[in-house]
Every structure is written in C-alpha cells, then in structure tokens.
Amino acid sequence: MTEYVVLLPGDESRWEAASEAERAAVYARHGEFARMLAERGHTVTGGAELTHSRTAKVVRRDGSGITITDGPYAETVEQLSGYYVVESDDLDDLLEVCGILADGDGAVEVRAVVSGGTDGVTDEVTA
C-alpha cells in the first residue's frame, strides 16, 4: 500500500466565526469521510486538527545559530488546518473520497509520502 498525506488548508478567520451548527456540519463531513475511507478499503493511520496558526513557532537556522519566531511561516489567508495520513492501493478512489472534504471555498491537497530506500537513500513514490 502507498501512504498519502491529505492536507486540509482552511481560512482560520472563517472557522473562528463559524456557528456551532456550521462547525458540527464540518465535523459531520469528516465523519462521513472516515466512514467512506473504511468502506472502500483505505486505512487512516494518523491525522489531527491543528491549532490556529497564531500559535505556531517558526525555527530558522542561519550562520549565527537558530532563531525562533512566533506566527505562521507564511502570511496567507489559508493555513494548514489539519491533515490525515492514509494508506491506499487506489489513488483515484482516494481522491474521489477526498471530494467529501473539499467545499466550494477550498481544496484538499493529497501527496504521496516518500518511502525510505533499502540503501538509506529515499526513493520517491510514483503513484
């Protein structure tokens, strides 16, 4: 099986302004997503909802050492709001199921995980 990461970008200000009913509807879509994955033979092996990007720490190294700053790495409207790690033998079907999480305002990004090669050098997955 190939391992994929399903990245969930989102507009954090929109989420913060959402009503309880709107949030419940989003969580229901995630429940439907998990149910459909299991029904269709995909396996969720990890994932999480992430805290607001204002709680992020950015670590950089330069010639004089390490610098740690507050806030997200990139100043954008959409930030990474969560992710799933999914094992699958059928990328096309996985992408179709991911459509449950894609709403009219946003997209879902799916990437294959790079697997470690037997010689210690990583080999990219070509899915």
N, C-alpha and C positions, 0 to 999 in steps of 0.2 A: 504494500500500500504506500501511496505517496502522502506525505504530510503537507498540509496547506495552512497558511495563516489567513484568516478572514479579518480584515481591518475595517473598523467602523468609525469613519470620521463623522463629526457632527458639529452643529452650531451650538456651542455651550450656552450662549445667552438665550437662545430659543428653548433649550432644555430647562434652564433655570426658571423661565417664565411659564413653563407648561403647568397646566392644572393637574390635579391628582388623576382625573379621568383621562387626560391626554397621556400622562405617564403610564397609567395602567394599560392603555391601548398599546403603547410601545412594548411594555413587558409581555403582553399577551402575544405580540408578533414574535418575540424572542422564544416564547414557549412553543409556538407553532413551528418556528424554525428548528428547534431542538427535536420536536416530535417527528417532523418530516425527515430530518437527517437520519434519525434512528430507523424509521420505516424503510428508508431507501438504501440502507447499508453503509452509511457514513458513520464514523465514530468521532465524537468530540472528546479530545484528550486534555483540553485546557481552555482557559479563557477567563476574562474578567471585564467588569465595567471599571473604567478608570476615573480617578478623581479629577476635578476641574484642573485645567492646565495652569491656573494661577498658583497651584500647589507644587508645580514641577520645579525641579532643580536642574540646571544645565552645568555640566562639568566639561571644562576645556583644558587642554594642555598646551602650553607654549614653551618657549625656550627657558623661561624663568620658573616654571612649575605649573601647578594646577590652579585654575580659577573656577570658583563656583558662584553661579548667579541664580537669582530667583526668576521664575517665569518660564514660559514655553520656549523651546528652541526657535520656533518660527512664529512670528506675529501674523496670524491669519484668522479669518472668521471661523473656519472649520479646524478643529483639533481632533486628534485621535481620542475617541471617547470609550473605546473598548475593542476587544478582539476575541476571536475563537481560534483554537488550534484543532484542525480536523484531519483525520486520516480518511483517505478515499481512493478507490480504484477507478472512479468515474468523474473526471473533472467537469465534463459537460453537465452532468446531473447536479453536481455540487453547485455550479454556477447558477443553474436554474433554481435550486432551493434558496440560494443567497438572495434571489429576487424578492423573497418574502421580507427581507430587511431593508431593501432599497426602497426609499419612499420618493415622492415626487421632487423633493428638495435635495436629495443627497444620493450618493453612490456607495457601493460596497466594493472594497478592493480585495482581491484574492491573489495570494502569491504562494508559490511552492517554496518549501523550506530546502535550503542547501544541505545535502547529506554529506557526512564525512566519508572520504575515500579510505580504502584499506591501507594506502601508503602514507596516511597522515595529511595528505593534501585533499582539500574539499573538491568534490565534483558537483557541478550544478545539475539540478534535476531538469530534465527536458520533458515536461508533461504536455 
